[in-house]
Amino acid sequence: MKRLTQQEMTESEQRELKTLLDKARKAQGRELTNSENNRIKDDYIDKLMEEKEKVAARARAEKRRNKAVPSTSATYDWTARTHPRGRR
């Protein structure tokens, strides 16, 4: 999975990131340096990506579980395996 950017975040995720930056700035009592800003952003993006990867993994597992199992009681249907216009 590629790295998430701020433009790809939802509006609520962007607001949460701004809140984190504001809290860190108030805790320091001064403006944050670029390094501090980037560290906070990277930590937040890593957390978001990890959560999204877990959701995607669960969805993939669910899809595998729900995959159609071929019925053993059904007979083989030749018409389902042949092209309607014949071989070319």
Stockholm file with secondary structure:
# STOCKHOLM 1.0

chainA/1-88         MKRLTQQEMTESEQRELKTLLDKARKAQGRELTNSENNRIKDDYIDKLMEEKEKVAARARAEKRRNKAVPSTSATYDWTARTHPRGRR
#=GR chainA/1-88 SS CCCCCGGGSCHHHHHHHHHHHHHHHHHHTSCCCHHHHHHHHHHHHHHHHHHHHHHHHHHHHHHHHTSCCCCSSSCCCHHHHSCTTCCC
#=GC SS_cons        CCCCCGGGSCHHHHHHHHHHHHHHHHHHTSCCCHHHHHHHHHHHHHHHHHHHHHHHHHHHHHHHHTSCCCCSSSCCCHHHHSCTTCCC
//
